[in-house]
Amino acid sequence: MSLQGVVAAVLLVSMMLGAGLETNRAALLSVITKSGLLFRALAANFIIVPLVAVLLSRGFRLSDSIATGLLLMAIAPGVPFLVLSGGRQRGGSHEFAIALAFLMPALSTLTIPITAELVLPTGEHPNVPPSYLLSLLIYQLVPLLAGAIMARRLPIVARMLVRPTGSITFAAFVALLTILAPAMIRGAAVIFGTFGLLAMLLTVVLSLAIGWILGGRERSYRRTLAIGTALRNPGVAMLIATARFPGTSVASGVAAYFLIQIIVTMLAGNVFKARS
């Protein structure tokens, strides 16, 4: 595995472990019983957002590399920092945020290989081999479950690990951006010279609106689902980009999408917090 792949793997493992460490079993079960809300959340993240991304990438006639970066983010829902970005600090539901941060990464382990073959451009190697499912299980589901088990059986230790795990996640992301900087600079002209950024911005904004609409009548659920739907998992997308598409603008597209979603969700979060 290349240095890029190693750093991306560290980023993904730390993000998934952090999600597990902050999981509360009682809160998770309380939200799971709300079947209608849960169904709408899953439909928004696993069906509607990828479909929106496909339509925009085709509508703007994006190149295969840029479209792949956009679509990789669209098919990878679920981020551990949803608890902070869309929880009670932003006027959302802390319990719902925990449930989404746990369930969506776990389910995406199974859906990403399937969705990738359905939506990625044919020119960008859409066939994900069966062995890739194993790598997703190792890097995503295993640390997620390990963190959840620790939170259940060793809560004191789990609370102690939350902060250092978050620090590792941040450091890994900075390191990955540093490693990818030359490729990002080379790919910047391609991205900024097309409708790629506009397509990414529209995807994020529409994802935010979709989550808000499907969140139901409870405003706290709406806020959490809006942020949770707009935030996609850069760890998974970057891992795929660096492993499967080296030497292309795919990683640059993933990084650009990530920056756009952070800006949009931060602005939306501040609005939600002010109105809560």
Secondary structure, 3 states (H helix, E strand, C coil): CCHHHHHHHHHHHHHHHHHHHCCCHHHHHHHHCCHHHHHHHHHHHHHHHHHHHHHHHHHCCCCHHHHHHHHHHHCCECCCCHHHHCCHHHCCCHHHHHHHHHHHHHHHHHHHHHHHHHHCCHHHCCCCCHHHHHHHHHHHHHHHHHHHHHHHHCHHHHHHHHHHHHHHHHHHHHHHHHHHHHHHHHHHHHHHCCCHHHHHHHHHHHHHHHHHHHCCCCHHHHHHHHHHHHCECHHHHHHHHHHHCCCCCHHHHHHHHHHHHHHHHHHHHHHHHHHC
